[in-house]
Amino acid sequence: MTIDWQKTHAAIWRSRKGYLRPIAHVDTVSFDQLVGIEDQKTALVRNTERFLNGVGANNALLWGSRGTGKSSLIKAVLNHYKDKGLRLIQVDRNDLVELPEIVDEIRQLSLHFIVFCDDLTFESGEASYRALKSVLDGSIEAPPRNVLIYATSNRRHLLPETMAENQEARLVGDDLHLGDTTEEKLALSDRFGLWLSFYPVNWKRYLAIVDNYFKDYEGDRKALHEAAKHFAMARGGTKSGRAAMQFFKAFSQSD
């Protein structure tokens, strides 16, 4: 299927059929909806603008606690810059072996593309991350200037780490040399020039996010906060932007 990228802002790779499916209705999240991650927002916006202006930008790894806005921030970037020639292609972790072929189809286009890999973690023994490494740094062919990788992960180093790997480390003089296994794992995350950390949300920040969703709420704000806390605690005490959004949907529908 040939995509008209002038009319299509995002697509997702469907491995079973082997094609990019245009996304008709992109999640409409905006920067204004993302509260408490101003530093991360500023850094990713600056990187994206440099990318669009052709002055040098980095692949980005957004890592940290779940539900803290990592994926939403990338979607907001697309929504903010789609009219300036930014496009997004989402590729699942299991389909990364197809990434070089996907990139071949877009590297000559005039538009700028973010390849979005959500929840990017690998288990021991997986080899698909090598395709990602090839696109990040290039092989004999230089990486395309109109493509960046924006990935989210709960792990900073993307691959699992074990205690046994620490035994491979050795001292050479005053320098600590990591084992080959650890070096291989660090090599992947090191290919992302921009690391953005997302931290667990406390009650104050959680309620600030709730208030942002309920800007026009005219009821008892204190009671609203209590209800939001009970909602989070009923889900194991999870305080996150995701929980705040789910509370907003549940409360606004039942109110």
CYANA upper distance limits for C-alpha pairs under 8 A (distance plus 0.5 A):
  1 MET  CA     19 TYR  CA      7.06
  1 MET  CA     20 LEU  CA      7.66
  1 MET  CA     21 ARG  CA      8.45
  3 ILE  CA      8 THR  CA      7.67
  3 ILE  CA     20 LEU  CA      8.40
  3 ILE  CA     22 PRO  CA      7.51
  4 ASP  CA      8 THR  CA      6.50
  5 TRP  CA      9 HIS  CA      6.96
  5 TRP  CA     87 ARG  CA      8.28
  8 THR  CA     22 PRO  CA      6.92
  8 THR  CA     23 ILE  CA      7.76
  8 THR  CA     24 ALA  CA      8.04
  8 THR  CA     87 ARG  CA      8.45
  9 HIS  CA     22 PRO  CA      8.48
  9 HIS  CA     23 ILE  CA      8.05
  9 HIS  CA     82 LYS  CA      6.90
  9 HIS  CA     86 LEU  CA      7.93
  9 HIS  CA     87 ARG  CA      5.53
  9 HIS  CA     88 LEU  CA      7.02
 10 ALA  CA     22 PRO  CA      6.65
 10 ALA  CA     23 ILE  CA      6.03
 10 ALA  CA     26 VAL  CA      7.78
 10 ALA  CA     87 ARG  CA      6.18
 10 ALA  CA     88 LEU  CA      5.16
 10 ALA  CA     89 ILE  CA      6.16
 10 ALA  CA     90 GLN  CA      8.33
 11 ALA  CA     20 LEU  CA      6.42
 11 ALA  CA     21 ARG  CA      5.80
 11 ALA  CA     22 PRO  CA      4.76
 11 ALA  CA     23 ILE  CA      5.58
 11 ALA  CA     88 LEU  CA      7.02
 11 ALA  CA     89 ILE  CA      5.40
 11 ALA  CA     90 GLN  CA      6.91
 12 ILE  CA     20 LEU  CA      5.97
 12 ILE  CA     21 ARG  CA      5.83
 12 ILE  CA     22 PRO  CA      7.12
 12 ILE  CA     23 ILE  CA      7.53
 12 ILE  CA     89 ILE  CA      5.99
 12 ILE  CA     90 GLN  CA      5.19
 12 ILE  CA     91 VAL  CA      6.73
 13 TRP  CA     18 GLY  CA      7.81
 13 TRP  CA     19 TYR  CA      6.44
 13 TRP  CA     20 LEU  CA      5.00
 13 TRP  CA     21 ARG  CA      6.75
 13 TRP  CA     89 ILE  CA      7.80
 13 TRP  CA     90 GLN  CA      6.88
 13 TRP  CA     91 VAL  CA      6.00
 13 TRP  CA     92 ASP  CA      8.03
 13 TRP  CA     95 ASP  CA      8.46
 14 ARG  CA     18 GLY  CA      6.16
 14 ARG  CA     19 TYR  CA      6.04
 14 ARG  CA     20 LEU  CA      6.54
 14 ARG  CA     21 ARG  CA      7.21
 15 SER  CA     19 TYR  CA      7.27
 15 SER  CA     95 ASP  CA      7.05
 27 ASP  CA     75 LYS  CA      7.50
 28 THR  CA     75 LYS  CA      8.29
 28 THR  CA     76 ALA  CA      7.94
 28 THR  CA     79 ASN  CA      7.36
 29 VAL  CA     33 GLN  CA      7.23
 29 VAL  CA     72 SER  CA      7.14
 29 VAL  CA     75 LYS  CA      7.09
 29 VAL  CA     76 ALA  CA      5.90
 29 VAL  CA     79 ASN  CA      7.94
 30 SER  CA     34 LEU  CA      7.69
 30 SER  CA     75 LYS  CA      8.31
 30 SER  CA     76 ALA  CA      5.19
 30 SER  CA     77 VAL  CA      8.37
 30 SER  CA     79 ASN  CA      7.34
 30 SER  CA     80 HIS  CA      7.76
 31 PHE  CA     41 LYS  CA      8.39
 31 PHE  CA     73 LEU  CA      7.71
 31 PHE  CA     76 ALA  CA      6.21
 31 PHE  CA     77 VAL  CA      8.24
 31 PHE  CA     80 HIS  CA      8.46
 33 GLN  CA    212 ASN  CA      7.38
 33 GLN  CA    213 TYR  CA      7.80
 34 LEU  CA     69 GLY  CA      7.53
 34 LEU  CA     72 SER  CA      8.33
 34 LEU  CA     73 LEU  CA      7.84
 34 LEU  CA    209 ILE  CA      8.19
 35 VAL  CA    208 ALA  CA      7.84
 35 VAL  CA    209 ILE  CA      6.24
 35 VAL  CA    212 ASN  CA      7.95
 36 GLY  CA    205 ARG  CA      7.14
 36 GLY  CA    209 ILE  CA      8.14
 37 ILE  CA     41 LYS  CA      6.58
 37 ILE  CA     69 GLY  CA      8.35
 37 ILE  CA    198 PHE  CA      8.22
 38 GLU  CA     42 THR  CA      6.55
 39 ASP  CA     43 ALA  CA      6.75
 40 GLN  CA     44 LEU  CA      6.69
 40 GLN  CA    196 LEU  CA      6.55
 40 GLN  CA    197 SER  CA      8.02
 40 GLN  CA    198 PHE  CA      8.44
 41 LYS  CA     45 VAL  CA      6.53
 41 LYS  CA     73 LEU  CA      7.52
 42 THR  CA     46 ARG  CA      6.63
 43 ALA  CA     47 ASN  CA      6.73
 44 LEU  CA     48 THR  CA      6.54
 44 LEU  CA     60 ALA  CA      8.40
 45 VAL  CA     49 GLU  CA      6.60
 45 VAL  CA     77 VAL  CA      7.56
 46 ARG  CA     50 ARG  CA      6.74
 47 ASN  CA     51 PHE  CA      6.75
 47 ASN  CA     57 ALA  CA      5.99
 47 ASN  CA     58 ASN  CA      7.25
 48 THR  CA     52 LEU  CA      6.75
 48 THR  CA     57 ALA  CA      7.59
 48 THR  CA     77 VAL  CA      8.33
 49 GLU  CA     53 ASN  CA      6.56
 50 ARG  CA     54 GLY  CA      6.56
 50 ARG  CA     55 VAL  CA      5.86
 50 ARG  CA     56 GLY  CA      6.39
 50 ARG  CA     57 ALA  CA      6.14
 51 PHE  CA     55 VAL  CA      6.92
 51 PHE  CA     56 GLY  CA      6.41
 51 PHE  CA     57 ALA  CA      5.52
 51 PHE  CA     58 ASN  CA      8.49
 51 PHE  CA    112 HIS  CA      8.32
 51 PHE  CA    146 ASN  CA      8.30
 52 LEU  CA     84 LYS  CA      8.35
 52 LEU  CA     85 GLY  CA      8.16
 52 LEU  CA     86 LEU  CA      7.90
 52 LEU  CA    112 HIS  CA      7.13
 54 GLY  CA    145 ARG  CA      8.44
 58 ASN  CA    148 LEU  CA      7.64
 58 ASN  CA    192 PHE  CA      7.18
 58 ASN  CA    193 GLY  CA      5.44
 58 ASN  CA    194 LEU  CA      6.33
 59 ASN  CA    136 LEU  CA      7.86
 59 ASN  CA    148 LEU  CA      5.83
 59 ASN  CA    149 ILE  CA      5.44
 59 ASN  CA    150 TYR  CA      6.43
 59 ASN  CA    191 ARG  CA      8.10
 59 ASN  CA    192 PHE  CA      5.41
 59 ASN  CA    193 GLY  CA      6.14
 59 ASN  CA    194 LEU  CA      6.67
 60 ALA  CA    148 LEU  CA      8.46
 60 ALA  CA    149 ILE  CA      6.86
 60 ALA  CA    150 TYR  CA      5.31
 60 ALA  CA    151 ALA  CA      6.84
 60 ALA  CA    192 PHE  CA      5.90
 60 ALA  CA    193 GLY  CA      6.81
 60 ALA  CA    194 LEU  CA      5.10
 60 ALA  CA    195 TRP  CA      6.41
 60 ALA  CA    196 LEU  CA      7.96
 61 LEU  CA    150 TYR  CA      6.53
 61 LEU  CA    151 ALA  CA      5.49
 61 LEU  CA    152 THR  CA      6.32
 61 LEU  CA    153 SER  CA      7.92
 61 LEU  CA    189 SER  CA      8.18
 61 LEU  CA    192 PHE  CA      6.55
 61 LEU  CA    194 LEU  CA      6.73
 61 LEU  CA    195 TRP  CA      5.49
 61 LEU  CA    196 LEU  CA      6.75
 62 LEU  CA     70 LYS  CA      6.48
 62 LEU  CA    150 TYR  CA      8.08
 62 LEU  CA    151 ALA  CA      6.61
 62 LEU  CA    152 THR  CA      5.16
 62 LEU  CA    153 SER  CA      6.88
 62 LEU  CA    195 TRP  CA      6.58
 62 LEU  CA    196 LEU  CA      5.30
 62 LEU  CA    197 SER  CA      6.62
 62 LEU  CA    198 PHE  CA      7.77
 63 TRP  CA     70 LYS  CA      7.81
 63 TRP  CA    152 THR  CA      6.07
 63 TRP  CA    153 SER  CA      5.21
 63 TRP  CA    154 ASN  CA      5.78
 63 TRP  CA    155 ARG  CA      6.62
 63 TRP  CA    156 ARG  CA      6.22
 63 TRP  CA    195 TRP  CA      7.97
 63 TRP  CA    196 LEU  CA      6.80
 63 TRP  CA    197 SER  CA      5.79
 63 TRP  CA    198 PHE  CA      6.58
 64 GLY  CA     68 THR  CA      8.28
 64 GLY  CA    153 SER  CA      7.15
 64 GLY  CA    154 ASN  CA      5.31
 64 GLY  CA    155 ARG  CA      7.10
 64 GLY  CA    156 ARG  CA      7.71
 64 GLY  CA    197 SER  CA      6.15
 64 GLY  CA    198 PHE  CA      5.09
 64 GLY  CA    199 TYR  CA      6.41
 64 GLY  CA    200 PRO  CA      8.40
 65 SER  CA    154 ASN  CA      6.43
 65 SER  CA    198 PHE  CA      6.59
 65 SER  CA    199 TYR  CA      6.22
 65 SER  CA    200 PRO  CA      6.15
 66 ARG  CA    154 ASN  CA      7.12
 66 ARG  CA    240 SER  CA      8.25
 67 GLY  CA    240 SER  CA      5.80
 67 GLY  CA    241 GLY  CA      6.21
 67 GLY  CA    242 ARG  CA      5.36
 67 GLY  CA    243 ALA  CA      7.86
 68 THR  CA    198 PHE  CA      6.86
 68 THR  CA    199 TYR  CA      7.66
 68 THR  CA    200 PRO  CA      7.57
 68 THR  CA    201 VAL  CA      7.79
 68 THR  CA    240 SER  CA      6.09
 68 THR  CA    241 GLY  CA      5.94
 68 THR  CA    242 ARG  CA      7.42
 69 GLY  CA     73 LEU  CA      6.38
 69 GLY  CA    198 PHE  CA      8.44
 69 GLY  CA    241 GLY  CA      6.86
 69 GLY  CA    242 ARG  CA      7.98
 70 LYS  CA     74 ILE  CA      7.32
 70 LYS  CA    152 THR  CA      6.74
 70 LYS  CA    198 PHE  CA      7.86
 71 SER  CA     75 LYS  CA      6.92
 71 SER  CA    118 ASP  CA      7.34
 71 SER  CA    152 THR  CA      7.09
 72 SER  CA     76 ALA  CA      6.58
 73 LEU  CA     77 VAL  CA      6.75
 74 ILE  CA     78 LEU  CA      7.04
 74 ILE  CA    116 PHE  CA      8.46
 74 ILE  CA    150 TYR  CA      7.97
 75 LYS  CA     79 ASN  CA      6.85
 76 ALA  CA     80 HIS  CA      6.56
 77 VAL  CA     81 TYR  CA      6.66
 78 LEU  CA     82 LYS  CA      5.95
 78 LEU  CA     86 LEU  CA      6.98
 78 LEU  CA     87 ARG  CA      7.20
 78 LEU  CA     88 LEU  CA      7.31
 81 TYR  CA     85 GLY  CA      7.36
 81 TYR  CA     86 LEU  CA      6.13
 82 LYS  CA     86 LEU  CA      5.11
 82 LYS  CA     87 ARG  CA      6.67
 85 GLY  CA    111 LEU  CA      5.79
 85 GLY  CA    112 HIS  CA      6.56
 86 LEU  CA    111 LEU  CA      6.90
 86 LEU  CA    112 HIS  CA      5.51
 86 LEU  CA    113 PHE  CA      6.38
 86 LEU  CA    114 ILE  CA      7.99
 87 ARG  CA    111 LEU  CA      7.68
 87 ARG  CA    112 HIS  CA      6.58
 87 ARG  CA    113 PHE  CA      5.24
 87 ARG  CA    114 ILE  CA      6.72
 88 LEU  CA    113 PHE  CA      5.96
 88 LEU  CA    114 ILE  CA      5.24
 88 LEU  CA    115 VAL  CA      6.36
 88 LEU  CA    116 PHE  CA      7.20
 89 ILE  CA    113 PHE  CA      7.64
 89 ILE  CA    114 ILE  CA      6.77
 89 ILE  CA    115 VAL  CA      5.34
 89 ILE  CA    116 PHE  CA      6.38
 90 GLN  CA    115 VAL  CA      6.30
 90 GLN  CA    116 PHE  CA      5.05
 90 GLN  CA    117 CYS  CA      6.53
 90 GLN  CA    118 ASP  CA      8.27
 91 VAL  CA     95 ASP  CA      6.86
 91 VAL  CA     96 LEU  CA      7.29
 91 VAL  CA     99 LEU  CA      8.27
 91 VAL  CA    115 VAL  CA      7.41
 91 VAL  CA    116 PHE  CA      6.69
 91 VAL  CA    117 CYS  CA      6.01
 91 VAL  CA    118 ASP  CA      8.36
 92 ASP  CA     96 LEU  CA      7.21
 92 ASP  CA    117 CYS  CA      6.55
 92 ASP  CA    118 ASP  CA      7.48
 93 ARG  CA    117 CYS  CA      7.10
 93 ARG  CA    118 ASP  CA      8.10
 93 ARG  CA    119 ASP  CA      8.33
 93 ARG  CA    120 LEU  CA      6.56
 93 ARG  CA    121 THR  CA      8.13
 93 ARG  CA    128 SER  CA      8.38
 94 ASN  CA    128 SER  CA      7.65
 95 ASP  CA     99 LEU  CA      7.70
 95 ASP  CA    128 SER  CA      8.35
 96 LEU  CA    128 SER  CA      6.38
 96 LEU  CA    129 TYR  CA      7.51
 96 LEU  CA    131 ALA  CA      6.67
 96 LEU  CA    132 LEU  CA      6.85
 97 VAL  CA    128 SER  CA      5.99
 97 VAL  CA    129 TYR  CA      8.37
 97 VAL  CA    131 ALA  CA      5.89
 97 VAL  CA    132 LEU  CA      8.18
 98 GLU  CA    102 ILE  CA      6.79
 98 GLU  CA    131 ALA  CA      8.31
 99 LEU  CA    103 VAL  CA      6.60
 99 LEU  CA    131 ALA  CA      7.17
 99 LEU  CA    132 LEU  CA      7.55
 99 LEU  CA    135 VAL  CA      7.95
100 PRO  CA    104 ASP  CA      6.69
100 PRO  CA    131 ALA  CA      7.43
100 PRO  CA    134 SER  CA      8.30
100 PRO  CA    135 VAL  CA      6.94
101 GLU  CA    105 GLU  CA      7.20
102 ILE  CA    106 ILE  CA      7.63
103 VAL  CA    107 ARG  CA      6.38
103 VAL  CA    147 VAL  CA      8.17
104 ASP  CA    108 GLN  CA      8.42
106 ILE  CA    113 PHE  CA      8.45
107 ARG  CA    144 PRO  CA      6.11
107 ARG  CA    145 ARG  CA      8.02
107 ARG  CA    146 ASN  CA      6.80
107 ARG  CA    147 VAL  CA      7.53
109 LEU  CA    146 ASN  CA      8.30
110 SER  CA    146 ASN  CA      8.09
111 LEU  CA    146 ASN  CA      7.36
112 HIS  CA    146 ASN  CA      5.19
112 HIS  CA    147 VAL  CA      6.60
113 PHE  CA    146 ASN  CA      6.50
113 PHE  CA    147 VAL  CA      5.31
113 PHE  CA    148 LEU  CA      6.95
114 ILE  CA    147 VAL  CA      6.27
114 ILE  CA    148 LEU  CA      5.45
114 ILE  CA    149 ILE  CA      6.20
114 ILE  CA    150 TYR  CA      6.92
115 VAL  CA    147 VAL  CA      7.56
115 VAL  CA    148 LEU  CA      6.63
115 VAL  CA    149 ILE  CA      5.32
115 VAL  CA    150 TYR  CA      6.64
116 PHE  CA    149 ILE  CA      6.65
116 PHE  CA    150 TYR  CA      5.61
116 PHE  CA    151 ALA  CA      6.22
117 CYS  CA    149 ILE  CA      7.96
117 CYS  CA    150 TYR  CA      6.97
117 CYS  CA    151 ALA  CA      5.09
117 CYS  CA    152 THR  CA      7.00
118 ASP  CA    151 ALA  CA      6.20
118 ASP  CA    152 THR  CA      5.55
118 ASP  CA    153 SER  CA      7.45
119 ASP  CA    151 ALA  CA      7.84
119 ASP  CA    152 THR  CA      5.67
119 ASP  CA    153 SER  CA      5.12
119 ASP  CA    154 ASN  CA      7.44
120 LEU  CA    151 ALA  CA      6.95
120 LEU  CA    152 THR  CA      6.34
120 LEU  CA    153 SER  CA      5.41
120 LEU  CA    154 ASN  CA      8.36
120 LEU  CA    158 LEU  CA      7.14
121 THR  CA    153 SER  CA      6.72
121 THR  CA    154 ASN  CA      8.05
121 THR  CA    155 ARG  CA      7.39
121 THR  CA    158 LEU  CA      5.25
121 THR  CA    159 LEU  CA      6.49
122 PHE  CA    126 GLU  CA      6.90
122 PHE  CA    129 TYR  CA      7.87
122 PHE  CA    158 LEU  CA      6.60
122 PHE  CA    159 LEU  CA      5.51
122 PHE  CA    160 PRO  CA      7.67
123 GLU  CA    159 LEU  CA      6.59
123 GLU  CA    160 PRO  CA      6.80
124 SER  CA    159 LEU  CA      7.56
124 SER  CA    160 PRO  CA      7.24
128 SER  CA    132 LEU  CA      7.70
129 TYR  CA    133 LYS  CA      6.83
129 TYR  CA    188 LEU  CA      8.32
130 ARG  CA    134 SER  CA      6.76
131 ALA  CA    135 VAL  CA      7.04
132 LEU  CA    136 LEU  CA      6.61
133 LYS  CA    137 ASP  CA      6.66
133 LYS  CA    138 GLY  CA      7.98
133 LYS  CA    188 LEU  CA      6.75
133 LYS  CA    191 ARG  CA      7.82
134 SER  CA    138 GLY  CA      5.28
134 SER  CA    139 SER  CA      6.15
135 VAL  CA    139 SER  CA      8.20
135 VAL  CA    143 PRO  CA      6.69
136 LEU  CA    143 PRO  CA      7.27
136 LEU  CA    148 LEU  CA      8.46
136 LEU  CA    149 ILE  CA      7.74
136 LEU  CA    191 ARG  CA      6.80
136 LEU  CA    192 PHE  CA      8.04
137 ASP  CA    142 ALA  CA      7.94
137 ASP  CA    143 PRO  CA      6.63
137 ASP  CA    191 ARG  CA      7.26
138 GLY  CA    142 ALA  CA      5.50
138 GLY  CA    143 PRO  CA      5.27
143 PRO  CA    147 VAL  CA      8.40
153 SER  CA    158 LEU  CA      7.30
154 ASN  CA    158 LEU  CA      8.30
155 ARG  CA    159 LEU  CA      7.82
155 ARG  CA    160 PRO  CA      8.49
156 ARG  CA    189 SER  CA      7.73
157 HIS  CA    185 LYS  CA      7.11
157 HIS  CA    186 LEU  CA      6.47
157 HIS  CA    188 LEU  CA      7.91
157 HIS  CA    189 SER  CA      5.91
158 LEU  CA    185 LYS  CA      8.08
158 LEU  CA    188 LEU  CA      8.15
158 LEU  CA    189 SER  CA      7.17
159 LEU  CA    185 LYS  CA      6.56
161 GLU  CA    165 GLU  CA      7.69
161 GLU  CA    182 THR  CA      8.20
162 THR  CA    166 ASN  CA      7.94
163 MET  CA    167 GLN  CA      7.89
164 ALA  CA    168 GLU  CA      7.94
165 GLU  CA    169 ALA  CA      7.97
165 GLU  CA    179 GLY  CA      7.35
165 GLU  CA    181 THR  CA      7.22
165 GLU  CA    182 THR  CA      6.95
166 ASN  CA    178 LEU  CA      8.20
166 ASN  CA    179 GLY  CA      7.94
167 GLN  CA    179 GLY  CA      8.37
168 GLU  CA    178 LEU  CA      7.09
168 GLU  CA    179 GLY  CA      4.97
168 GLU  CA    180 ASP  CA      8.04
169 ALA  CA    176 LEU  CA      7.41
169 ALA  CA    177 HIS  CA      6.06
169 ALA  CA    178 LEU  CA      4.85
169 ALA  CA    179 GLY  CA      5.37
170 ARG  CA    176 LEU  CA      6.38
170 ARG  CA    177 HIS  CA      5.83
170 ARG  CA    178 LEU  CA      7.11
170 ARG  CA    179 GLY  CA      8.04
171 LEU  CA    175 ASP  CA      6.17
171 LEU  CA    176 LEU  CA      5.19
171 LEU  CA    177 HIS  CA      6.55
172 VAL  CA    176 LEU  CA      6.86
172 VAL  CA    177 HIS  CA      7.39
178 LEU  CA    182 THR  CA      6.75
178 LEU  CA    183 GLU  CA      6.81
179 GLY  CA    183 GLU  CA      6.69
180 ASP  CA    184 GLU  CA      6.63
181 THR  CA    185 LYS  CA      7.00
182 THR  CA    186 LEU  CA      6.69
183 GLU  CA    187 ALA  CA      6.50
184 GLU  CA    188 LEU  CA      7.66
185 LYS  CA    189 SER  CA      7.95
186 LEU  CA    190 ASP  CA      6.51
187 ALA  CA    191 ARG  CA      7.11
188 LEU  CA    192 PHE  CA      8.21
200 PRO  CA    239 LYS  CA      8.20
200 PRO  CA    240 SER  CA      7.84
201 VAL  CA    205 ARG  CA      6.53
201 VAL  CA    206 TYR  CA      6.63
201 VAL  CA    239 LYS  CA      6.18
201 VAL  CA    240 SER  CA      6.11
202 ASN  CA    206 TYR  CA      6.58
202 ASN  CA    239 LYS  CA      7.09
203 TRP  CA    207 LEU  CA      6.59
203 TRP  CA    239 LYS  CA      7.30
204 LYS  CA    208 ALA  CA      6.76
205 ARG  CA    209 ILE  CA      6.78
206 TYR  CA    210 VAL  CA      6.84
206 TYR  CA    239 LYS  CA      6.38
206 TYR  CA    240 SER  CA      6.55
206 TYR  CA    241 GLY  CA      7.25
206 TYR  CA    244 ALA  CA      7.34
207 LEU  CA    211 ASP  CA      6.58
207 LEU  CA    225 HIS  CA      7.01
207 LEU  CA    228 ALA  CA      8.02
207 LEU  CA    244 ALA  CA      8.37
208 ALA  CA    212 ASN  CA      6.75
209 ILE  CA    213 TYR  CA      7.02
209 ILE  CA    241 GLY  CA      6.91
209 ILE  CA    244 ALA  CA      6.91
210 VAL  CA    214 PHE  CA      6.76
210 VAL  CA    225 HIS  CA      8.35
210 VAL  CA    228 ALA  CA      7.97
210 VAL  CA    244 ALA  CA      5.80
210 VAL  CA    245 MET  CA      7.92
210 VAL  CA    248 PHE  CA      7.76
211 ASP  CA    215 LYS  CA      6.39
213 TYR  CA    244 ALA  CA      8.40
213 TYR  CA    245 MET  CA      7.80
213 TYR  CA    248 PHE  CA      7.15
214 PHE  CA    248 PHE  CA      7.91
217 TYR  CA    221 ARG  CA      8.35
219 GLY  CA    224 LEU  CA      8.28
220 ASP  CA    224 LEU  CA      6.75
221 ARG  CA    225 HIS  CA      6.75
222 LYS  CA    226 GLU  CA      6.86
223 ALA  CA    227 ALA  CA      6.67
224 LEU  CA    228 ALA  CA      6.66
225 HIS  CA    229 LYS  CA      6.68
226 GLU  CA    230 HIS  CA      6.75
227 ALA  CA    231 PHE  CA      6.62
228 ALA  CA    232 ALA  CA      6.84
228 ALA  CA    244 ALA  CA      7.86
228 ALA  CA    247 PHE  CA      6.97
229 LYS  CA    233 MET  CA      6.64
230 HIS  CA    234 ALA  CA      6.51
231 PHE  CA    235 ARG  CA      7.26
231 PHE  CA    247 PHE  CA      7.11
232 ALA  CA    236 GLY  CA      7.35
232 ALA  CA    237 GLY  CA      5.59
232 ALA  CA    238 THR  CA      5.85
232 ALA  CA    239 LYS  CA      6.48
232 ALA  CA    243 ALA  CA      6.98
233 MET  CA    237 GLY  CA      4.31
233 MET  CA    238 THR  CA      7.04
238 THR  CA    243 ALA  CA      7.41
239 LYS  CA    243 ALA  CA      6.77
239 LYS  CA    244 ALA  CA      8.14
240 SER  CA    244 ALA  CA      6.82
241 GLY  CA    245 MET  CA      6.71
242 ARG  CA    246 GLN  CA      6.72
243 ALA  CA    247 PHE  CA      6.58
244 ALA  CA    248 PHE  CA      6.68
245 MET  CA    249 LYS  CA      6.83
246 GLN  CA    250 ALA  CA      6.67
247 PHE  CA    251 PHE  CA      6.29
248 PHE  CA    252 SER  CA      6.26
249 LYS  CA    253 GLN  CA      6.59
250 ALA  CA    254 SER  CA      6.72
251 PHE  CA    255 ASP  CA      6.27
